[in-house]
Every structure is written in structure tokens, then in C-alpha cells.
Amino acid sequence: MEQLNQLYEQHVGENVFNPAHYAPVLNQHELSTFFQKWLTTIDLAILGELFFEQLENTLPLCGLKIQCNHSDFCFGLRSNNRYNKRLAVIQHDEQVAMIHYTFTRTLVAREWQILQQLHILFQNPLKNGLEYERIKLAATRDNLTSLGNRSSFDDTMHRLFSHAKRQPSQFALLVIDLNKFKQVNDQYGHSQGDKILVACADTISCCLRDTDFAFRFGGDEFCCLLTDTSIDSCQQITERIQQAFKEQDLLAQHGVSCSIGSAIYQSDDTEHCLFMRADAAMYRNKN
């Protein structure tokens, strides 16, 4: 056992492990029990939650992080202690994800083998979840700016409304319309117009908090949904965006600015009402 533990300690820090050191520990019935649960979903968040709960009941696991290209999914508590281990998920000789495991103590050799066995088994369901996430992301992102599209805006608005109805909270909507964009587009062509739109999207995103959302609503119109926002903080973000437009080189070069209208959620609002208030405020500011 001491020799096995030495072998474990030598290889436990690697992000990929040597199959020669891998020996099946769980039997077919136990593996089938794990696998059957993973087949119930391809949603990455739910899949990760299932994986975390199963490992938590099998190993001294206290935290799990699935790190992929576009986002991270975290479960439980993670820390920077020495019991953090990571294993890669490989597809066609390329790393598609990295799974970080956090334990309450050092694993013994048998536990390390169980982790390797379950990690291998989990890879195919995870790859299916990653492909689903990629397709879902493509369906909800604007191809040009990489912001959320109209469909993503509608879904996020509906989700914030549902949350506010269940647990009273304030959020705000910003409607942003570009000024002088049409003249630039007509004079310099759509290629330059596309660069302007990308610059606007990047500028807006940089002015938001991590908990806020930005969307390209259509054409040269953008929207932002600001969570847990007061009137004062909404005004601060509005001013920050307008100032950032003035300081962005490409936008300043072409004199492109923006008009912004805002509206704070009220308990008797509908989604349509909230949007119309923000849209009307934007047109008042534009005029």
C-alpha cells in the first residue's frame, strides 16, 4: 500500500494520467448507476451538478470546476489548498475541457483509481454537453459582435422578471441607439460599419459589471439588462458608456456617439411596458 501511495503522489499533480497506472475499481453495476444518471441530461450545468453529487458521495470531494472554452461551471467549495487535482478531457488529441477537483484531504491509492475511472466514464457525456452548449451559444449570440442576440435578450428579460416576481428585486433596462452610424455606413461601406458595431459592442461590454448582460437588439440598437440596480447606479453606468464612446478611438474618429434610455423594473410592469418606457426615454434623449 505504501508503494501504491508513492505512485499516487508522483502522478496526482498531472493534468493527464498514465493509463498504465489505471486499474478499474468500481464494478459494472456501480458504473452503470453513475452512467444512467448522466444520460438524463445534456445540459452542462445539470450534468456537472450530478457528477459533483455522485463524487461527493463516493470520495472526499468538496469542490468541482469544469473549465471549458466559453465558461466555467463551479460546484461546492473550491480553495487553493494542496488537495486540488485536475484532469483534462481530450477529444481528437485536443484538450476540450479541464476538470478541477478539490478534496478535503489527500486521496489514498484506491480513491485515486476511482477518480480516474469515473473521470474516464464521464468524458463522453461531458463532450455531448459541450457540443450542446456550443450549439446553444451559436443560437443565442450575434455573429458579428458576440453579444447576446434578440432571442437571448427575450430569454434573459423573462428570467429576470420571473425572479423579481418571486423575490422582490430591482433591475434595469438600457436601450442604446447609435448616432451618426448611418452616415458612416453610407459613406465608408458596410465593412467599416461592421467595425463600428464591434467597437460599440466591446465598449458597452467593458462598462458593465460581471452580473450585467449586453445584447445587440438589431441593426445599430443595443440593450443592456442591469441586475440589482438602483437609479443612481443605473445613471452611473449610462454616463460611463457615453464617456467611453467619446474615448474609443474608432468611434471618436467617426463622431459616433449613443443615445441611452433607461427604465427601472416596477412590480406592476410587464416586459413590454418596461421596454417601451426605456425606448421612449432613449428617443427623448436623442431629440
C-alpha positions as CSV (number, residue, x, y, z in Angstrom):
1,M,0.0,0.0,0.0
2,E,2.9,2.4,0.8
3,Q,4.3,1.8,-2.7
4,L,0.9,2.5,-4.3
5,N,0.6,5.7,-2.3
6,Q,4.1,6.7,-3.5
7,L,3.0,6.0,-7.1
8,Y,-0.2,8.1,-6.5
9,E,1.8,11.0,-5.1
10,Q,4.1,11.0,-8.1
11,H,1.3,11.3,-10.6
12,V,-1.5,13.0,-8.8
13,G,-0.5,16.5,-9.8
14,E,-0.5,15.8,-13.5
15,N,-3.4,17.1,-15.6
16,V,-3.4,13.9,-17.7
17,F,-2.6,10.5,-16.2
18,N,-0.8,7.5,-17.5
19,P,-3.2,4.7,-18.4
20,A,-0.6,2.2,-17.3
21,H,-1.3,3.2,-13.7
22,Y,-5.0,2.9,-14.1
23,A,-6.9,-0.1,-12.7
24,P,-10.7,-0.5,-12.6
25,V,-12.0,-0.4,-9.1
26,L,-15.8,0.0,-9.3
27,N,-17.8,-2.9,-10.7
28,Q,-20.1,-2.8,-13.7
29,H,-23.2,-2.3,-11.6
30,E,-21.7,0.7,-9.8
31,L,-20.5,2.2,-13.0
32,S,-23.9,1.7,-14.6
33,T,-25.6,3.5,-11.7
34,F,-23.4,6.5,-12.3
35,F,-23.7,6.5,-16.1
36,Q,-27.5,6.1,-16.1
37,K,-27.9,9.4,-14.3
38,W,-25.6,11.2,-16.7
39,L,-27.8,10.1,-19.6
40,T,-30.8,12.1,-18.3
41,T,-29.4,15.4,-19.5
42,I,-27.0,17.2,-21.8
43,D,-27.2,20.5,-20.0
44,L,-23.7,21.2,-18.7
45,A,-24.8,22.8,-15.5
46,I,-27.2,19.9,-14.6
47,L,-24.6,17.3,-15.8
48,G,-21.9,18.9,-13.6
49,E,-24.2,19.1,-10.6
50,L,-25.0,15.3,-11.0
51,F,-21.3,14.5,-11.3
52,F,-20.4,16.6,-8.3
53,E,-23.1,15.0,-6.1
54,Q,-22.1,11.5,-7.1
55,L,-18.4,12.1,-6.5
56,E,-19.2,13.8,-3.2
57,N,-20.9,10.7,-2.0
58,T,-18.1,8.5,-3.2
59,L,-14.9,10.4,-2.5
60,P,-13.9,13.2,0.0
61,L,-14.8,15.8,-2.6
62,C,-15.7,19.3,-1.6
63,G,-15.5,21.3,-4.8
64,L,-15.6,20.8,-8.6
65,K,-14.9,23.1,-11.5
66,I,-15.5,22.2,-15.2
67,Q,-13.5,24.7,-17.3
68,C,-14.2,24.9,-21.0
69,N,-13.7,27.4,-23.8
70,H,-16.6,29.8,-23.2
71,S,-17.5,29.4,-19.5
72,D,-16.7,27.7,-16.2
73,F,-19.1,25.6,-14.1
74,C,-18.4,25.5,-10.4
75,F,-20.0,23.3,-7.7
76,G,-19.3,23.1,-4.0
77,L,-16.4,25.0,-2.4
78,R,-13.0,25.4,-4.0
79,S,-9.9,26.6,-2.3
80,N,-6.2,26.9,-3.1
81,N,-5.2,24.1,-0.7
82,R,-2.9,21.3,-1.8
83,Y,-5.7,18.9,-2.3
84,N,-6.7,20.4,-5.6
85,K,-6.2,18.0,-8.5
86,R,-7.0,18.5,-12.2
87,L,-7.6,16.1,-15.2
88,A,-8.0,17.0,-18.8
89,V,-10.8,16.0,-21.2
90,I,-9.2,15.1,-24.6
91,Q,-11.0,14.8,-27.9
92,H,-9.1,14.1,-31.2
93,D,-5.8,14.8,-29.4
94,E,-7.0,18.3,-28.3
95,Q,-8.0,19.4,-24.9
96,V,-11.7,20.4,-24.8
97,A,-12.1,20.9,-21.1
98,M,-10.2,20.7,-17.8
99,I,-11.9,19.4,-14.6
100,H,-10.6,20.7,-11.3
101,Y,-11.3,18.5,-8.3
102,T,-11.0,19.8,-4.7
103,F,-10.7,17.3,-1.8
104,T,-10.8,17.7,1.9
105,R,-7.7,15.5,2.3
106,T,-5.1,13.6,0.3
107,L,-6.6,10.7,-1.6
108,V,-5.4,7.1,-0.9
109,A,-4.4,5.0,-3.9
110,R,-7.8,3.3,-4.2
111,E,-9.7,6.6,-4.2
112,W,-7.3,8.0,-6.8
113,Q,-8.1,5.0,-9.0
114,I,-11.8,5.5,-8.5
115,L,-11.5,9.2,-9.6
116,Q,-9.6,8.2,-12.7
117,Q,-12.2,5.5,-13.5
118,L,-15.2,8.0,-13.1
119,H,-13.3,10.7,-14.9
120,I,-12.9,8.5,-18.0
121,L,-16.5,7.4,-17.8
122,F,-17.7,11.0,-17.5
123,Q,-15.9,12.2,-20.6
124,N,-18.4,11.1,-23.3
125,P,-21.5,12.7,-21.5
126,L,-19.4,15.8,-20.9
127,K,-18.4,16.0,-24.6
128,N,-22.1,15.7,-25.6
129,G,-22.9,18.5,-23.1
130,L,-20.1,20.7,-24.6
131,E,-21.4,20.2,-28.1
132,Y,-24.9,21.1,-26.9
133,E,-23.5,24.2,-25.2
134,R,-21.7,25.2,-28.5
135,I,-24.9,24.9,-30.5
136,K,-27.0,26.7,-27.9
137,L,-24.3,29.5,-27.8
138,A,-24.4,29.8,-31.5
139,A,-28.2,30.2,-31.4
140,T,-28.2,32.9,-28.8
141,R,-25.2,35.0,-29.9
142,D,-25.0,37.8,-32.5
143,N,-22.5,36.5,-35.1
144,L,-20.8,39.9,-35.6
145,T,-20.4,41.3,-32.1
146,S,-20.6,38.1,-30.0
147,L,-23.2,39.8,-27.7
148,G,-26.4,38.1,-27.0
149,N,-29.0,38.3,-29.8
150,R,-32.7,39.2,-29.7
151,S,-33.6,35.7,-28.6
152,S,-31.1,35.8,-25.8
153,F,-32.5,39.2,-24.7
154,D,-36.0,37.9,-24.6
155,D,-35.0,34.8,-22.5
156,T,-32.9,36.9,-20.1
157,M,-35.6,39.5,-19.7
158,H,-38.2,36.8,-19.0
159,R,-35.9,35.2,-16.4
160,L,-35.3,38.4,-14.6
161,F,-39.0,39.1,-14.5
162,S,-39.7,35.7,-13.1
163,H,-37.0,36.1,-10.4
164,A,-38.3,39.6,-9.5
165,K,-41.8,38.3,-9.1
166,R,-40.7,35.5,-6.7
167,Q,-38.1,37.5,-4.8
168,P,-38.6,41.3,-5.0
169,S,-35.5,42.9,-6.5
170,Q,-34.6,45.7,-8.8
171,F,-33.1,45.5,-12.3
172,A,-32.9,48.0,-15.1
173,L,-33.1,48.0,-18.9
174,L,-30.9,50.3,-21.0
175,V,-31.9,50.9,-24.7
176,I,-28.9,52.2,-26.7
177,D,-29.2,53.7,-30.2
178,L,-26.2,54.9,-32.2
179,N,-25.9,58.4,-33.5
180,K,-24.3,59.1,-36.9
181,F,-23.9,55.4,-37.6
182,K,-26.0,55.5,-40.8
183,Q,-23.8,58.3,-42.3
184,V,-20.6,56.4,-41.6
185,N,-22.1,53.2,-43.1
186,D,-23.3,55.0,-46.2
187,Q,-20.0,56.9,-46.7
188,Y,-17.5,54.2,-45.8
189,G,-19.4,51.0,-46.6
190,H,-20.6,48.0,-44.6
191,S,-17.1,46.8,-43.8
192,Q,-16.3,49.9,-41.8
193,G,-19.8,49.9,-40.4
194,D,-19.2,46.4,-39.1
195,K,-16.0,47.6,-37.4
196,I,-18.0,50.4,-35.8
197,L,-20.6,47.9,-34.4
198,V,-18.0,45.7,-33.0
199,A,-16.2,48.6,-31.3
200,C,-19.6,49.7,-29.9
201,A,-20.3,46.2,-28.5
202,D,-16.8,46.0,-26.9
203,T,-17.1,49.5,-25.4
204,I,-20.5,48.7,-23.9
205,S,-19.4,45.4,-22.5
206,C,-16.4,47.0,-20.8
207,C,-18.6,49.4,-19.0
208,L,-20.8,46.7,-17.4
209,R,-20.4,44.7,-14.3
210,D,-19.9,40.9,-14.4
211,T,-23.6,40.4,-13.4
212,D,-25.0,42.6,-16.2
213,F,-26.0,41.5,-19.7
214,A,-25.4,43.2,-23.1
215,F,-27.3,42.4,-26.4
216,R,-27.3,43.6,-30.0
217,F,-31.1,44.1,-30.3
218,G,-30.9,44.7,-34.0
219,G,-29.2,47.0,-36.6
220,D,-27.5,49.7,-34.6
221,E,-29.5,49.3,-31.5
222,F,-28.2,47.6,-28.3
223,C,-29.8,46.7,-25.0
224,C,-28.4,46.1,-21.5
225,L,-30.0,44.4,-18.6
226,L,-28.5,45.5,-15.3
227,T,-29.2,43.3,-12.2
228,D,-29.6,44.5,-8.6
229,T,-29.5,48.1,-9.8
230,S,-30.6,51.3,-8.2
231,I,-31.5,54.5,-10.1
232,D,-28.1,56.0,-9.1
233,S,-26.0,53.0,-10.3
234,C,-28.1,52.9,-13.5
235,Q,-27.2,56.5,-14.1
236,Q,-23.6,55.9,-13.4
237,I,-23.4,53.1,-15.9
238,T,-25.2,55.2,-18.5
239,E,-22.7,58.0,-18.1
240,R,-19.8,55.5,-18.2
241,I,-20.9,54.2,-21.5
242,Q,-21.4,57.6,-23.1
243,Q,-17.9,58.7,-21.8
244,A,-16.3,55.5,-23.1
245,F,-17.8,56.2,-26.6
246,K,-16.0,59.5,-26.6
247,E,-12.7,57.9,-25.7
248,Q,-12.8,55.0,-28.1
249,D,-10.5,55.9,-31.0
250,L,-12.6,54.5,-33.9
251,L,-15.9,55.9,-32.6
252,A,-14.3,59.3,-31.9
253,Q,-12.7,59.3,-35.3
254,H,-16.1,59.0,-37.0
255,G,-18.0,61.0,-34.4
256,V,-20.3,58.1,-33.4
257,S,-22.0,58.6,-30.1
258,C,-25.0,57.0,-28.5
259,S,-28.4,58.0,-27.0
260,I,-29.4,55.9,-24.0
261,G,-32.8,55.5,-22.3
262,S,-33.3,53.6,-19.1
263,A,-36.1,52.2,-17.0
264,I,-36.1,50.5,-13.6
265,Y,-38.4,47.5,-13.1
266,Q,-41.6,48.2,-11.1
267,S,-43.8,45.5,-9.5
268,D,-46.7,46.2,-11.9
269,D,-44.5,46.1,-15.0
270,T,-44.9,43.8,-18.0
271,E,-41.9,43.1,-20.2
272,H,-43.5,45.2,-23.0
273,C,-44.1,48.1,-20.6
274,L,-40.6,48.2,-19.3
275,F,-39.2,48.1,-22.8
276,M,-41.5,50.9,-24.0
277,R,-40.5,53.2,-21.1
278,A,-36.8,52.7,-21.8
279,D,-37.3,53.1,-25.5
280,A,-39.3,56.3,-25.0
281,A,-36.6,57.7,-22.7
282,M,-34.0,56.9,-25.4
283,Y,-35.9,58.9,-28.0
284,R,-36.3,61.8,-25.7
285,N,-32.6,61.9,-25.1
286,K,-31.9,61.6,-28.8
287,N,-34.1,64.5,-29.6
